[in-house]
Amino acid sequence: MRKQRLQRSELAVPASNPTMIDKAAESAADFVFLDLEDAVAPPEKVQARKNAIQALNDIDWAAKGKTVSVRINGLDTHYMYRDVVDIMEQAGDRVHTLLVPKVGVTADLYMVEAMVNQAEMACGLETRVGLEALIETALGMANVEAIAQFGGRLEALHFGVADYAASMRARTVNIGGLNPDYPGDQWHASITRMVIACRAYGLRAIDGPFGDFSDPDGYMAGARRAAALGCEGKWAIHPSQIEMANDVFSPPEAEVSKAHRIIEELRNAEAAGKGAASLDGKMIDAASEKMARNVIDTANAIAAKAVAAE
């Protein structure tokens, strides 16, 4: 069974910068990913990998209420194999997930999964490292349903809007932002397709970056659009974006209260032999219960995180 994780906010941290890693550990982010890929220049790759391994071992991420991930380098580079081997052999019982970039076909995941399997067996690790896939190319989106069906360690798909825009030759004015020449949200169809694939096969759907961290309103608008489409979290490329993501992807107290009322009213209707009921002048039924339980599950996960952090 796939592990359930709270993933409202995911802070991206270049592993080449130990100071930023330390600050990330003290942040309010649900997830932190130590980046070995795009945020790290080639001459710094080896040292960044060492920094990530040290941070995994030195910091008690779980005690700080965080899931910690590492974005490895792409399978088309000569850095990737050493990323997986060194992280798994030296910190395989400390890292929670590996984020695989530019996943285009299921074989990409198979390669990483096979390496992780072997490393865990060889090292006698009892923990189970999850995998997450970045959908950030036209090929990846064309195969997103097959990728979502991969199973194994796969837990989540992320929409990597920057590389995706480049792959699609889309005209953009800001990473994750909207082109004013397009009448609406130019990422709507792609995110929706990824979310459908995630929900069909039990994965988390996570929205990617918003590049202009001087535009909080733009970030909030993008996060709200992603949440409306079914994403359960969004990247933060700057600490200022963490609280915004946590806010957007946390159900309001009134919504949680209503969810409990929906469950209660449906139980009363069930006891009376009815399949539907009414609440605040609106019909509620089995579908309403499913939506309500999603809200309650998220609220419970948030509460559990707060207790664990105390």
N, C-alpha and C positions, 0 to 999 in steps of 0.2 A: 504494500500500500504506500502511495506517495505521502511524504511528510507534509503536513500542513504548516505553513509559515505566514506570519504577518509581514506584509511587504508593501505597506503604504508608501514609504519613502525609501529610495535606494541611493545612497550617497556614493558618487564616483570619486575615487581618490588615486592619484598617480602614485604608484608604489616607489617611484624614484624620490619621493619627498617624505621622509620619516616624520617630520614635524606635522604635516597634514594628516598622516596616519594616526598620530597620537590624538590630535584634535577630533578626528572622526570617531575615535573610540568613546569620546566623551559627549558626542552629539546626541540629538534626539532621533536620529535615523533608525528605522527598523532594520534596514539592510545596509551594509557597507561593502562595496566591492573594491578590492585593491587591484588597480589596473596595471597590467603588464603590456598592454597592446597600444592603442592609439595615443594615449597620453604620455607615452615614454619614447624618447628618441632612441634610435638604434644603438648609439654608443653607451646608453644607460641601461640597456635591457638586462644584462647580467647582474648588475648591482641592484636593480629594481627587484629582480627575483629574490635575491638574498634578503633585501629589506622586507619583502612580503613574508618570507618564511620566518624571519625574526619576529615580525609583528604578530604573526599567527601564534607563535610559541610564547611570546612575552606577555601578550594582552589576553585577559580572560573575557573574550567577547560575549560569551553567553551570560556571564555574570553582569555584564553591562546592558543586558537586554537586547543584544544584537545578533543577527545572523551575519556571518562574514563569508564573503565570496572572493574568488580571484578570477579576473578576466584574463585568460591565457591568450597567447598570440595565436594568430590564424594558422590553420593547417597548411597554408601555402607558404609558410615561413620556416626557417630552420631553428626558430626559437621554441616552437610549440612543444616538441617532444621533451625537451629538457624542462620546460615549465611544468608539465604534468609529472614527470619522473621525480624531479627535485621536490616539488610541493608535496606529492603523495608520500615519498620516502622520508622526508624531513618534518612534515607537518600534516600528514594525512589524517591524524586523529584530532586535528584542531580546526581545519577548514570545513565549512558546511557545504558549500557548493562550488563548482567550477562553472564559469560563464564562458561559453564557447562562441566566438565571434563568427560572423559571416557564414552561418550554417546554410548550405544550399541544397544538400541532399541528405538522406538518412545515413548514408555511409560516413558522413562527417562525424555524426554522433557515435556511430558504431566504433570508429577508431579510438575516440577518446574514452568511450565506455570500456573497451577492451583493455586499454592501458591502465585505467583506474582499477578495474577488476583484478588485474594481475598484481598491481602494486599493493592493493589491500591484502591479497592472499599472501604475497611474499613477505610482507611486513607484519602479518598477523593482526591486522587492525580489525577491531570489532565495530567501529563506527562505519557509517555508510555515507559517503560523499555523494551529494546530488549533482545533477547536471542541469544547466539552463542554456537555452539557445537564443542567440540573437538573430532575428529575422531582419536583415538589412541589405538584401540584394534582390533583384528581380527574380533570380533563380530560387532563392529561399521562399519568396512569396508565392511563386508558381507551384512550389512543392510543400506549402505550409501544412496542408492537411496530412500528407504522408509523414512529415517531420513530427507532427503532433502525435501520430500513431506509434511513434518509435517505442514508447514504453520504457523499460529498463529504469535507469536512474533519472530520466527526464522529469523535471518538476514544473518548468515555466518557459514561456516564450516571451521575449522582449522585442518591441518594435524599435529598431535602430534607425531613426529617421534621417540622420545625416548621410550615412553611406547609402541608404535606400534612395534618397533624393538624387545622389550622384549616379547610382546604378540606373535609375529611371530617366536620367537627364532632365529632371524636373527643375523648374525655375523657382528658386526660393530666395527670400530676403533675410532669413534668420533660421538657424537650426531649430526645427520644430515649430516655427511660426507659420503664418499663412501668407500666401502671395495675394496682394490686393487685386490682382488681375483675375483671380479665380473666384467665381461667385459662391463662396461657402468654404467648407473645410476640405482642402485638397487631399488630406490624409484619411478622411472618413472611410472610404471604401477599403483601404488597405488594413487599417486597424480593425475594422469590423470583420474582415476575413480572418485575421489572426485570432481575434477573440472567439469567433465561432469555432475555429479549430481547437482552441484551448478548452472551451466549455464542452465540446463533443468528447474530448479524451481526458478530461480531469486535470488540466494544467492551469497554473496561474497565468494571467495575462497582464503584462507590465508595459506601460508606455515609457518611451525613452526620453532623451534630453530635450530641454528648451535652452537654446544657447545664450540668449540675452538675459543675463542675470541682473541687469539694471532695469528690467521690465517686469516687475512682479505681477502686474495686471495681466500681461500676456501669458505668463506662466500659469496663473490661476485659471485663466480662460481655457488654456490647453488642457490642464488637469481636469477641469470640469467636463470638457468634451470627452476626454478619455474615460472618465468615470461613467458618464452617461451611456457610453458604448459598451461598458462591461469590464473595463480594466480595473484592477484592484490596487494599483500603485503606479508611481512614476519616478523616474530618475531625478536626482538633484545633482547638478554639476557644481553647485556652490552651496555652502551651508545655509545661506539665506532662503533657499528653496525648500529646506527640509520641513519646516513647520507648515508651509503652505500645502505641501503634499499630504502631510499627516492630517491637516484640517479637511481637505477636500475628500480624502478617502476614508475618513472616519464618519460613521453614521451619527447624525445629530441626536441628542438625548430624546427629543420629541419623536424622532423616527424609531428609536429603540423602544420607547414606551408604547408607541402604536403597534409595533411588531408583536409585543407581548399581548396586547389587547386583541389583536387578530387571532393569535393562537387560542386565547381564552374563549373568544366568541365562537370559533369553529368547534372547540371541544363541547361547548354548550349545545351547539346545533347538532353535533354528532350524537350527543346523548338524547336529543329529541327526535332522532331519526332523520335529520335533514343533512343534505350534502353541501348546503351553502348557508350563508348568514348575511347580515348587514351590519355595517359599522359606520357611524357618522353619515348615514344616508347613502352609503355605497355598498354594492354587493361585494362579498368576499367569498372565495372558494378555495379549492385545493391549490391552485396556482398562487393565490395570495399567501397561503401558508408557506410555500416554498420560498417566496421572496422574503417573507418575514423571518424565516429561519436563517437565511443568508445574512440579514441584518444582525440578528442576535448572535450568530456565530462570530461575526467580525467584532462586535462589541465585547464579547467574552474574551476574544484573543487580545484585544487592547487592554482589557482589565487585567488579564493574566500577566501581560508584559509589565504593567505598572506595579503589580505585586512583586514580581520577580526582581524588579529594579530597586525595591526598597531595602 
